[in-house]
Amino acid sequence: MKCVFIFESIHRVMKAEKLLKGKGVKIDLIPVPREISSDCGVAIELSGDSEAEALFILTENRVSIAECYTRDLKGTFEKKEGNSDLSKKDRVENGKSVPD
C-alpha cells in the first residue's frame, strides 16, 4: 500500500520533501492523481510503512498536509480523514466517491 500526501502549495511540497529526505524517508514526487483532483500539482507518495514517521516529522516541523490518501494494489484511493483516523474513509475510484 502507498500513501499520497496532498499539500496546499508547491512551497509546502518542497519543504516537506526536504524534511522527509533529510530524515531518510524514501519518497517520490508525483503529479496529483486525476482520481483525487483535476488541479495540476505535485504530491508526495511514500510507502504505507513510512506514513506514521512522515506524519510525525511534518507535524513536528509544522508542515500541514491538506489531504492524505492511501492507494491499494488495484489503484483505488481512499481519503483518510484527520491524517491518521483510519475509521473514516472515502473510497475514490475513477474520480468518483464509492461507498464502502
N, C-alpha and C positions, 0 to 999 in steps of 0.2 A: 504494500500500500504506500502511496505517496501523499504528501501534504503540499498544498499550494497556498501561499500567503499572498493576499492582495493588499496593496497599500494605497493611500490617498494621493501620493505624488511620487514622481520619479526620484525626488530627493530622498524620500524615506526608503525607497527600494535600495538606493545606492548606499545609504547609511547602514541599513540592515545587512546588506551584502558584506560591507567592510567589517562590521562587528562579528558576524557569524563566521566568515572565513578566517578572521583573526583569532577566533577561539577554536578553529579546527573543524567546524561543522561543514560537512560536504553539501553544497547547494548548487543549483543551476538557475540561471536567469532564463525565463521563458516568456514568450508573448502570453498575455492573459488569454486563456482559452475562450473561444466563442461561446461555448456552453455556459460560461459563467457571466460574461459581459461582452457586449458588442463594441465597447470602447476599446480604442487602441491603448496599449500599455504593456508594462513589464511586471511580471510576478516572480516570486521565488518559489522554486519547487525543491523539496527535500524528502528524504525517506521518513516514513512514519515513525521509525525508531528514534529519529533525531528531533521530533516535534517538541517534546517537553523541554529538552535542553535549549532549543532555539527560542521557544516562548519565554523561558526564564531569562536568557541573555537579552532579548529585546525588551522585556518588561523592566529588567534591571537598568537598562540604558534609556528608558522612556521613549522607545520607538513603538508607536501604536500600529497594530495591524487592522486594516479596515474589515477584512473578511478572511476566514480560514476555511479551506475545503480539503476533504480527503478525496482521493481518486483510487478506485479499486482496479483490479486487473482487467476488468471489462471496459474501463474508461469512464465509468459513471462517477460523477462528482456529488459529494454530499457536503452541504454547508454546515459548519459547526458554529453553533451559537455561543457567544461569550468566550470564544477562542479555546475553551477547554471543556465545555459542557457537552459530553458525548450523548446525553439523553435526548437532546433536541436537535433534529437533523432535517434538512430539506434535501431530498434527492433531486438531482438535476440530470436529465437525460435528453440529449439533443436540444438543449436550450430551453427545456420546459420542466417545471416542477412536477415531480411524481410523488403521489402519496405512498407512505410505507405500507 
